[in-house]
Amino acid sequence: MIRLTRINRVPLVLNADLIEHVEVTPDTVISLTTGQKFVVLETPEEVIERVIEYRRAINERAGGPAAGASDRGEKKGVDSV
């Protein structure tokens, strides 16, 4: 779940796994796989960063790659060859 702010400044907690796409119209519009759409104050870049942070936290709790592991697939406690 990620915390965002609706265009009318009301807080919104959104299930990041349901995001289908994010567009600028010029407001940021988030479309979910359910067909729902939300207009938020955050930029698409901020939404993307929050989704990445959310997924990183979930992955770490599940014992996945450590935070800061490179794009080469390095994992915590595993040396690169």
CNS distance restraints for C-alpha pairs under 8 A (distance, minus, plus):
assign (resid   1 and name CA) (resid  13 and name CA) 6.16 0.50 0.50
assign (resid   1 and name CA) (resid  14 and name CA) 5.30 0.50 0.50
assign (resid   1 and name CA) (resid  15 and name CA) 4.51 0.50 0.50
assign (resid   1 and name CA) (resid  16 and name CA) 5.50 0.50 0.50
assign (resid   1 and name CA) (resid  54 and name CA) 6.91 0.50 0.50
assign (resid   2 and name CA) (resid  13 and name CA) 5.48 0.50 0.50
assign (resid   2 and name CA) (resid  14 and name CA) 5.31 0.50 0.50
assign (resid   2 and name CA) (resid  15 and name CA) 6.52 0.50 0.50
assign (resid   2 and name CA) (resid  16 and name CA) 6.22 0.50 0.50
assign (resid   2 and name CA) (resid  50 and name CA) 6.31 0.50 0.50
assign (resid   2 and name CA) (resid  51 and name CA) 6.74 0.50 0.50
assign (resid   2 and name CA) (resid  54 and name CA) 6.80 0.50 0.50
assign (resid   3 and name CA) (resid  11 and name CA) 7.18 0.50 0.50
assign (resid   3 and name CA) (resid  12 and name CA) 5.83 0.50 0.50
assign (resid   3 and name CA) (resid  13 and name CA) 4.55 0.50 0.50
assign (resid   3 and name CA) (resid  14 and name CA) 6.48 0.50 0.50
assign (resid   3 and name CA) (resid  50 and name CA) 7.99 0.50 0.50
assign (resid   4 and name CA) (resid  11 and name CA) 6.04 0.50 0.50
assign (resid   4 and name CA) (resid  12 and name CA) 5.07 0.50 0.50
assign (resid   4 and name CA) (resid  13 and name CA) 6.11 0.50 0.50
assign (resid   4 and name CA) (resid  14 and name CA) 7.32 0.50 0.50
assign (resid   4 and name CA) (resid  40 and name CA) 6.79 0.50 0.50
assign (resid   4 and name CA) (resid  41 and name CA) 7.63 0.50 0.50
assign (resid   4 and name CA) (resid  42 and name CA) 6.88 0.50 0.50
assign (resid   4 and name CA) (resid  47 and name CA) 7.85 0.50 0.50
assign (resid   5 and name CA) (resid   9 and name CA) 5.52 0.50 0.50
assign (resid   5 and name CA) (resid  10 and name CA) 5.70 0.50 0.50
assign (resid   5 and name CA) (resid  11 and name CA) 4.55 0.50 0.50
assign (resid   5 and name CA) (resid  12 and name CA) 5.45 0.50 0.50
assign (resid   5 and name CA) (resid  40 and name CA) 5.42 0.50 0.50
assign (resid   5 and name CA) (resid  41 and name CA) 5.69 0.50 0.50
assign (resid   5 and name CA) (resid  42 and name CA) 6.91 0.50 0.50
assign (resid   6 and name CA) (resid  10 and name CA) 5.24 0.50 0.50
assign (resid   6 and name CA) (resid  11 and name CA) 6.14 0.50 0.50
assign (resid   6 and name CA) (resid  12 and name CA) 6.33 0.50 0.50
assign (resid   6 and name CA) (resid  38 and name CA) 7.20 0.50 0.50
assign (resid   6 and name CA) (resid  39 and name CA) 5.87 0.50 0.50
assign (resid   6 and name CA) (resid  40 and name CA) 4.21 0.50 0.50
assign (resid   6 and name CA) (resid  41 and name CA) 5.98 0.50 0.50
assign (resid   7 and name CA) (resid  39 and name CA) 5.79 0.50 0.50
assign (resid   7 and name CA) (resid  40 and name CA) 4.80 0.50 0.50
assign (resid   7 and name CA) (resid  41 and name CA) 5.21 0.50 0.50
assign (resid   9 and name CA) (resid  41 and name CA) 7.61 0.50 0.50
assign (resid  15 and name CA) (resid  19 and name CA) 7.43 0.50 0.50
assign (resid  16 and name CA) (resid  51 and name CA) 6.06 0.50 0.50
assign (resid  16 and name CA) (resid  54 and name CA) 7.85 0.50 0.50
assign (resid  18 and name CA) (resid  32 and name CA) 5.20 0.50 0.50
assign (resid  18 and name CA) (resid  33 and name CA) 5.44 0.50 0.50
assign (resid  18 and name CA) (resid  34 and name CA) 7.34 0.50 0.50
assign (resid  19 and name CA) (resid  30 and name CA) 6.85 0.50 0.50
assign (resid  19 and name CA) (resid  31 and name CA) 6.05 0.50 0.50
assign (resid  19 and name CA) (resid  32 and name CA) 4.45 0.50 0.50
assign (resid  19 and name CA) (resid  33 and name CA) 6.22 0.50 0.50
assign (resid  20 and name CA) (resid  30 and name CA) 7.66 0.50 0.50
assign (resid  20 and name CA) (resid  31 and name CA) 5.60 0.50 0.50
assign (resid  20 and name CA) (resid  32 and name CA) 4.95 0.50 0.50
assign (resid  20 and name CA) (resid  33 and name CA) 5.34 0.50 0.50
assign (resid  21 and name CA) (resid  30 and name CA) 6.07 0.50 0.50
assign (resid  21 and name CA) (resid  31 and name CA) 5.44 0.50 0.50
assign (resid  21 and name CA) (resid  32 and name CA) 7.08 0.50 0.50
assign (resid  22 and name CA) (resid  28 and name CA) 6.86 0.50 0.50
assign (resid  22 and name CA) (resid  29 and name CA) 5.71 0.50 0.50
assign (resid  22 and name CA) (resid  30 and name CA) 4.57 0.50 0.50
assign (resid  22 and name CA) (resid  31 and name CA) 6.30 0.50 0.50
assign (resid  22 and name CA) (resid  44 and name CA) 6.31 0.50 0.50
assign (resid  23 and name CA) (resid  28 and name CA) 5.70 0.50 0.50
assign (resid  23 and name CA) (resid  29 and name CA) 5.26 0.50 0.50
assign (resid  23 and name CA) (resid  30 and name CA) 6.59 0.50 0.50
assign (resid  23 and name CA) (resid  44 and name CA) 6.99 0.50 0.50
assign (resid  24 and name CA) (resid  28 and name CA) 4.59 0.50 0.50
assign (resid  24 and name CA) (resid  29 and name CA) 6.14 0.50 0.50
assign (resid  24 and name CA) (resid  44 and name CA) 7.37 0.50 0.50
assign (resid  25 and name CA) (resid  29 and name CA) 7.15 0.50 0.50
assign (resid  27 and name CA) (resid  39 and name CA) 6.65 0.50 0.50
assign (resid  27 and name CA) (resid  40 and name CA) 7.10 0.50 0.50
assign (resid  27 and name CA) (resid  41 and name CA) 7.22 0.50 0.50
assign (resid  28 and name CA) (resid  39 and name CA) 5.65 0.50 0.50
assign (resid  28 and name CA) (resid  40 and name CA) 5.56 0.50 0.50
assign (resid  28 and name CA) (resid  41 and name CA) 6.67 0.50 0.50
assign (resid  28 and name CA) (resid  42 and name CA) 6.80 0.50 0.50
assign (resid  28 and name CA) (resid  43 and name CA) 6.03 0.50 0.50
assign (resid  28 and name CA) (resid  44 and name CA) 6.31 0.50 0.50
assign (resid  29 and name CA) (resid  37 and name CA) 6.58 0.50 0.50
assign (resid  29 and name CA) (resid  38 and name CA) 5.59 0.50 0.50
assign (resid  29 and name CA) (resid  39 and name CA) 4.50 0.50 0.50
assign (resid  29 and name CA) (resid  40 and name CA) 6.45 0.50 0.50
assign (resid  30 and name CA) (resid  37 and name CA) 5.50 0.50 0.50
assign (resid  30 and name CA) (resid  38 and name CA) 5.15 0.50 0.50
assign (resid  30 and name CA) (resid  39 and name CA) 6.38 0.50 0.50
assign (resid  30 and name CA) (resid  40 and name CA) 7.63 0.50 0.50
assign (resid  31 and name CA) (resid  35 and name CA) 6.54 0.50 0.50
assign (resid  31 and name CA) (resid  36 and name CA) 5.97 0.50 0.50
assign (resid  31 and name CA) (resid  37 and name CA) 4.50 0.50 0.50
assign (resid  31 and name CA) (resid  38 and name CA) 6.64 0.50 0.50
assign (resid  32 and name CA) (resid  36 and name CA) 5.41 0.50 0.50
assign (resid  32 and name CA) (resid  37 and name CA) 6.26 0.50 0.50
assign (resid  42 and name CA) (resid  46 and name CA) 5.86 0.50 0.50
assign (resid  42 and name CA) (resid  47 and name CA) 6.47 0.50 0.50
assign (resid  43 and name CA) (resid  47 and name CA) 6.37 0.50 0.50
assign (resid  44 and name CA) (resid  48 and name CA) 6.11 0.50 0.50
assign (resid  45 and name CA) (resid  49 and name CA) 6.14 0.50 0.50
assign (resid  46 and name CA) (resid  50 and name CA) 6.20 0.50 0.50
assign (resid  47 and name CA) (resid  51 and name CA) 6.26 0.50 0.50
assign (resid  48 and name CA) (resid  52 and name CA) 6.19 0.50 0.50
assign (resid  49 and name CA) (resid  53 and name CA) 6.14 0.50 0.50
assign (resid  50 and name CA) (resid  54 and name CA) 6.04 0.50 0.50
assign (resid  51 and name CA) (resid  55 and name CA) 6.13 0.50 0.50
assign (resid  52 and name CA) (resid  56 and name CA) 5.98 0.50 0.50
assign (resid  53 and name CA) (resid  57 and name CA) 6.16 0.50 0.50
assign (resid  54 and name CA) (resid  58 and name CA) 6.30 0.50 0.50
assign (resid  55 and name CA) (resid  59 and name CA) 5.99 0.50 0.50
assign (resid  56 and name CA) (resid  60 and name CA) 6.11 0.50 0.50
assign (resid  56 and name CA) (resid  67 and name CA) 6.84 0.50 0.50
assign (resid  57 and name CA) (resid  61 and name CA) 6.27 0.50 0.50
assign (resid  58 and name CA) (resid  62 and name CA) 6.31 0.50 0.50
assign (resid  59 and name CA) (resid  63 and name CA) 6.35 0.50 0.50
assign (resid  59 and name CA) (resid  64 and name CA) 4.89 0.50 0.50
assign (resid  59 and name CA) (resid  65 and name CA) 6.87 0.50 0.50
assign (resid  60 and name CA) (resid  64 and name CA) 5.11 0.50 0.50
assign (resid  60 and name CA) (resid  65 and name CA) 6.42 0.50 0.50
assign (resid  60 and name CA) (resid  66 and name CA) 6.12 0.50 0.50
assign (resid  60 and name CA) (resid  67 and name CA) 7.29 0.50 0.50
assign (resid  64 and name CA) (resid  75 and name CA) 7.52 0.50 0.50
assign (resid  65 and name CA) (resid  69 and name CA) 6.40 0.50 0.50
assign (resid  65 and name CA) (resid  73 and name CA) 7.81 0.50 0.50
assign (resid  65 and name CA) (resid  74 and name CA) 7.12 0.50 0.50
assign (resid  65 and name CA) (resid  75 and name CA) 4.72 0.50 0.50
assign (resid  65 and name CA) (resid  76 and name CA) 6.00 0.50 0.50
assign (resid  66 and name CA) (resid  75 and name CA) 6.07 0.50 0.50
assign (resid  66 and name CA) (resid  76 and name CA) 5.29 0.50 0.50
assign (resid  69 and name CA) (resid  73 and name CA) 6.97 0.50 0.50
assign (resid  69 and name CA) (resid  74 and name CA) 5.44 0.50 0.50
assign (resid  69 and name CA) (resid  75 and name CA) 6.19 0.50 0.50
assign (resid  69 and name CA) (resid  76 and name CA) 7.44 0.50 0.50
assign (resid  70 and name CA) (resid  74 and name CA) 5.82 0.50 0.50
assign (resid  74 and name CA) (resid  78 and name CA) 6.74 0.50 0.50
assign (resid  74 and name CA) (resid  79 and name CA) 7.49 0.50 0.50
assign (resid  74 and name CA) (resid  80 and name CA) 6.75 0.50 0.50
assign (resid  75 and name CA) (resid  79 and name CA) 8.00 0.50 0.50
